[in-house]
Amino acid sequence: MKANNLTLRQLSVFVAVADHGSFVGASGALGLSQPALSQSVRQLEAEVGSPLFVRTTRRVQLTGVGLGLLPQARHILRQVDSMVANISDMVERRRGRVVLACLPSVAWRMMPPVLAKNSELFPGITVVVRDMSMRLMRDALRNGEADIGLGNMPTERDGLSAVPLATDSMHAVFPRGHALGSMTTVPWKRLAEHPFVTMTPDTGIREIVDSVALLGRANLRITAELSNLATVNGYVQQGVGVSALPGLALPRDDHPALAHRPLVAPELSRTIAVIWLSDVGLSPAASTILTSLKAAAEAGAVLGDGTNFSWLDFDAAADAARV
């Protein structure tokens, strides 16, 4: 058998005829004329040195040799398809468009250095960032309006997969000169002594805040529910109340009007995860976000001072997102 003379076309024709049970069906499926298809089969049979099909008036059946060759032919064709797909993936990472859905706090503190790194590493990839609540993020991923999400680890996984990337501790936020500033850590029950400014109920931050009440640790006196982090900070700065925010949402340590301290009793944190549609996985272009996140984290470009923000396993996330 002169294996070096076999062609992918011959193997493809052989598998198509076997699958359709006829030369006519295989010819239509492959878009080849019947004479061309028959010639390919004859050439393959000549290389093998044995007939591969028994031709009857109604159907084409595999011979014993054909039955033995069929699984090997399928395997070879799958390997070739996989090789071509991998090469295409490499090409796609050089150009493409990614729509990234993320929480406002992630978009504000995490993404600017990540986007800068992505532009440096993958100049042909265009990244569109859309900040939104977790509910809207889940909808965007399921509807195909976003390719990848960065947000709280989802509690409902219907159609979604997620891998944790980082943990983000909760902090008390208050005006400079406030009584809470004299403490190194702030118990949640101390927040209940002051008017409280918080996010709206559809946000992941509010879920954490509400969990404190469910635990019976603090009965917070909510005076404002806001959907924008900048507005929350503005209200706190104006003395409307104090707040509780995760590390990525905190004002900078050198903020002229606001300060923050870690919250304790209980110490709470949220888990930031990369989220994607389970059946689709991450495209090669979308996977560049993970590469750039890791590069930005290793360079120390993402973390703010004193945020107690901790990175987890990027490689596990990248491996899990491959479908």
LUMNU-404432 format. One line per 10 residues: number of its first residue (from 0); their letters; for each residue x, y, z of C-alpha. Coordinates in Angstrom, 1 decimal, decimal comma. Last residue first. Example, Ala and Ser with C-alpha at 12.3 -4.5 7.8 and 13.67 -1.06 7.14 Angstrom:
1) sa) 13,7 -1,1 7,1 | 12,3 -4,5 7,8
This chain:
322) vraadaaadf) -14,8 23,9 24,3 | -11,8 25,8 25,8 | -13,1 28,0 28,6 | -12,0 25,6 31,3 | -8,3 25,8 30,1 | -8,3 29,6 30,2 | -9,9 29,7 33,6 | -7,5 27,2 35,0 | -4,6 29,2 33,6 | -5,8 32,3 35,2
312) dlwsfntgdg) -5,8 30,8 38,7 | -6,7 33,3 41,5 | -6,0 37,0 41,8 | -6,5 38,7 45,1 | -7,9 42,2 45,8 | -7,4 43,4 49,4 | -8,1 47,0 48,1 | -5,3 48,7 50,0 | -3,8 50,5 47,0 | -5,5 49,8 43,7
302) lvagaeaaak) -4,7 46,7 41,8 | -4,8 46,6 38,0 | -1,3 47,4 36,8 | 0,7 45,0 39,0 | 2,6 43,7 36,0 | 1,4 40,2 36,8 | -2,1 41,4 36,9 | -1,8 43,2 33,6 | -0,3 40,1 31,9 | -3,0 37,9 33,4
292) lstlitsaap) -5,8 40,2 32,3 | -4,2 40,4 28,8 | -4,2 36,6 28,4 | -7,7 36,4 29,7 | -8,9 39,1 27,3 | -7,1 37,3 24,4 | -9,6 34,5 25,0 | -12,3 36,6 23,3 | -10,4 36,6 20,0 | -9,8 32,8 20,1
282) slgvdslwiv) -13,5 32,4 20,8 | -14,6 31,5 24,3 | -17,0 28,7 24,9 | -20,0 28,2 22,6 | -22,2 25,6 24,4 | -21,4 27,0 27,9 | -22,0 30,7 27,1 | -19,2 32,5 29,0 | -18,3 33,9 32,3 | -14,9 35,0 33,7
272) aitrslepav) -15,4 35,3 37,5 | -14,9 37,9 40,2 | -15,7 36,4 43,6 | -17,2 38,7 46,2 | -15,9 39,4 49,7 | -17,2 39,4 53,2 | -15,5 39,7 56,6 | -18,3 39,4 59,1 | -17,7 40,9 61,5 | -15,3 42,9 59,4
262) lprhalaphd) -15,3 45,6 56,8 | -11,9 46,9 55,6 | -11,5 50,7 55,8 | -12,2 53,5 53,3 | -11,6 57,3 52,8 | -13,2 60,0 50,7 | -12,6 63,7 50,2 | -9,2 64,2 48,7 | -8,9 60,7 47,2 | -5,3 59,6 47,8
252) drplalgpla) -6,3 56,0 48,6 | -8,3 55,9 45,4 | -12,1 55,5 45,7 | -13,3 52,0 46,1 | -15,1 50,1 43,4 | -12,4 47,5 42,8 | -12,1 46,8 46,5 | -15,8 46,0 47,1 | -18,1 48,7 48,4 | -20,0 49,6 51,6
242) svgvgqqvyg) -21,5 53,0 52,1 | -21,7 56,0 54,4 | -24,4 58,6 54,3 | -25,6 61,8 52,7 | -22,4 63,5 53,7 | -21,7 65,1 50,3 | -18,7 62,7 49,7 | -21,0 59,8 50,4 | -23,5 61,0 47,8 | -20,8 61,6 45,3
232) nvtalnslea) -19,3 58,1 45,9 | -22,7 56,5 45,3 | -23,1 58,7 42,2 | -19,8 57,6 40,8 | -20,8 54,0 41,4 | -24,0 54,3 39,4 | -27,2 52,4 40,1 | -28,2 54,2 43,3 | -30,3 53,3 46,3 | -30,4 56,1 48,9
222) tirlnargll) -31,3 56,4 52,6 | -30,7 52,8 53,7 | -30,6 52,4 57,5 | -28,7 49,1 57,8 | -29,9 46,5 60,3 | -26,6 44,7 60,9 | -25,3 41,2 61,7 | -28,6 39,3 61,4 | -27,2 37,1 58,7 | -30,0 38,2 56,4
212) avsdvierig) -29,0 41,8 57,1 | -25,4 41,0 56,1 | -26,7 39,2 53,0 | -28,4 42,4 51,9 | -25,0 44,1 51,5 | -23,6 41,2 49,4 | -26,6 41,2 47,1 | -26,3 45,0 46,9 | -22,8 44,6 45,5 | -24,1 42,1 42,9
202) tdptmtvfph) -26,5 44,7 41,5 | -30,3 44,3 40,8 | -31,2 45,6 44,3 | -29,8 49,1 43,6 | -26,5 50,2 45,1 | -26,1 51,6 48,6 | -26,0 54,7 50,7 | -26,4 54,2 54,5 | -27,4 56,6 57,2 | -25,2 56,0 60,2
192) ealrkwpvtt) -25,2 53,8 63,3 | -25,9 50,7 61,1 | -22,4 51,1 59,7 | -21,1 50,2 63,1 | -22,9 46,9 62,9 | -20,8 46,0 59,8 | -17,6 46,1 62,0 | -15,0 48,6 60,7 | -11,3 47,9 60,5 | -8,4 50,2 61,4
182) msglahgrpf) -10,7 52,6 63,2 | -10,2 56,4 63,5 | -11,7 56,9 60,1 | -15,1 55,6 61,2 | -15,6 59,0 63,0 | -15,6 60,8 59,7 | -12,8 63,2 58,9 | -12,6 62,1 55,3 | -16,0 61,1 54,1 | -17,0 57,4 54,3
172) vahmsdtalp) -16,5 54,1 52,5 | -16,6 50,8 54,4 | -14,8 48,0 52,6 | -15,8 44,6 51,1 | -13,1 42,2 49,8 | -12,6 41,3 46,2 | -11,6 37,7 45,2 | -10,2 36,9 41,8 | -10,5 34,8 38,6 | -13,3 32,4 39,4
162) vaslgdretp) -14,4 30,1 36,5 | -17,8 30,4 34,9 | -20,1 28,5 32,5 | -23,5 29,6 31,4 | -26,6 27,9 29,9 | -28,6 28,1 33,1 | -25,8 28,8 35,7 | -27,8 30,7 38,3 | -25,6 31,8 41,2 | -23,2 33,6 38,9
152) mnglgidaeg) -19,7 34,3 40,1 | -19,7 38,1 40,2 | -18,6 39,8 37,0 | -16,5 39,6 33,9 | -18,4 38,4 30,9 | -17,4 37,2 27,4 | -18,8 37,3 23,9 | -21,7 39,7 24,5 | -24,9 40,3 22,6 | -25,3 36,5 22,0
142) nrladrmlrm) -28,6 36,4 23,7 | -27,3 34,2 26,5 | -24,3 36,4 27,1 | -26,3 39,6 27,1 | -29,0 38,2 29,4 | -26,4 37,1 32,0 | -24,8 40,5 31,8 | -28,2 42,3 32,2 | -28,8 40,4 35,4 | -25,2 41,0 36,6
132) smdrvvvtig) -25,6 44,7 36,1 | -24,0 46,5 33,2 | -20,8 47,9 31,8 | -20,2 47,3 28,0 | -16,6 47,1 26,8 | -15,9 46,8 23,1 | -12,5 45,2 22,4 | -11,0 45,4 18,9 | -8,3 42,8 18,2 | -5,6 43,6 15,6
122) pflesnkalv) -3,2 45,1 18,1 | -3,1 41,9 20,2 | -0,3 42,2 22,7 | -0,1 46,0 23,0 | -3,8 46,6 22,5 | -4,6 43,9 25,0 | -2,3 45,5 27,5 | -4,0 48,9 27,2 | -7,4 47,1 27,5 | -6,2 45,4 30,7
112) ppmmrwavsp) -4,9 48,7 32,1 | -8,4 50,3 31,5 | -10,4 47,1 32,5 | -9,8 46,7 36,2 | -10,8 49,9 37,9 | -13,8 51,3 36,0 | -15,0 48,3 33,9 | -14,7 46,0 36,9 | -16,6 48,5 39,1 | -19,3 48,9 36,4
102) lcalvvrgrr) -19,7 45,1 36,1 | -18,6 43,6 32,9 | -19,8 42,6 29,4 | -17,0 42,3 26,8 | -17,8 42,4 23,1 | -14,8 41,1 21,2 | -13,8 41,9 17,6 | -11,3 40,2 15,4 | -7,7 40,2 14,2 | -4,4 38,6 15,2
92) revmdsinav) -6,2 36,1 17,5 | -8,2 34,9 14,5 | -5,0 33,8 12,7 | -4,0 31,5 15,5 | -7,5 30,2 15,7 | -7,4 29,4 12,0 | -4,3 27,3 12,5 | -6,1 25,4 15,3 | -9,1 24,9 13,0 | -6,8 23,6 10,2
82) msdvqrlihr) -5,2 21,1 12,6 | -8,5 20,0 14,0 | -9,9 19,4 10,5 | -6,8 17,4 9,6 | -7,2 15,3 12,7 | -10,8 14,7 12,0 | -10,0 13,6 8,4 | -7,4 11,1 9,7 | -9,8 9,7 12,3 | -12,6 9,3 9,7
72) aqpllglgvg) -10,3 7,4 7,4 | -9,2 5,1 10,2 | -12,8 4,4 11,1 | -13,6 3,5 7,4 | -10,6 1,4 6,5 | -11,6 -1,7 8,3 | -15,2 -1,6 6,9 | -13,7 -1,0 3,4 | -11,5 -4,1 3,7 | -14,5 -6,2 4,7
62) tlqvrrttrv) -16,4 -4,7 1,8 | -18,6 -1,7 2,2 | -22,1 -1,6 0,6 | -23,4 0,4 -2,3 | -27,1 0,3 -2,8 | -30,0 -0,4 -5,2 | -28,5 -2,2 -8,2 | -25,6 -3,5 -6,2 | -22,0 -2,2 -5,9 | -19,8 -3,9 -3,3
52) flpsgveael) -17,4 -1,3 -2,0 | -13,8 -1,1 -0,9 | -12,2 -3,2 -3,6 | -8,6 -4,2 -2,8 | -5,1 -3,0 -3,5 | -5,3 0,0 -1,1 | -3,7 2,3 -3,7 | -5,9 0,9 -6,5 | -9,0 1,1 -4,3 | -8,2 4,8 -3,6
42) qrvsqslapq) -7,8 5,5 -7,3 | -11,1 3,7 -8,1 | -12,9 5,7 -5,4 | -11,5 9,0 -6,8 | -12,5 8,0 -10,3 | -16,1 7,3 -9,1 | -16,3 10,8 -7,6 | -15,1 12,5 -10,7 | -17,5 10,5 -12,9 | -20,4 11,2 -10,4
32) slglagsagv) -19,8 14,9 -10,6 | -18,7 16,5 -7,3 | -20,7 18,8 -5,1 | -19,7 16,8 -2,0 | -23,3 16,1 -0,8 | -24,6 15,6 -4,3 | -21,9 13,2 -5,3 | -22,2 11,3 -2,0 | -26,0 10,8 -2,6 | -25,4 9,6 -6,2
22) fsghdavavf) -22,5 7,3 -5,3 | -24,7 5,5 -2,8 | -24,7 4,3 0,8 | -24,8 7,8 2,0 | -22,2 7,4 4,8 | -20,0 4,9 2,9 | -20,0 7,1 -0,2 | -19,1 10,2 1,9 | -16,3 8,3 3,8 | -14,7 7,2 0,5
12) vslqrltlnn) -15,1 10,7 -1,1 | -13,4 12,3 1,9 | -10,6 9,7 1,8 | -10,0 10,3 -1,9 | -10,1 14,1 -1,4 | -7,6 13,8 1,5 | -5,2 12,1 -0,9 | -3,4 8,8 -0,8 | -0,1 8,6 -2,7 | 2,1 8,5 0,5
2) akm) 0,1 5,5 1,7 | 1,5 3,3 -1,1 | 0,0 0,0 0,0
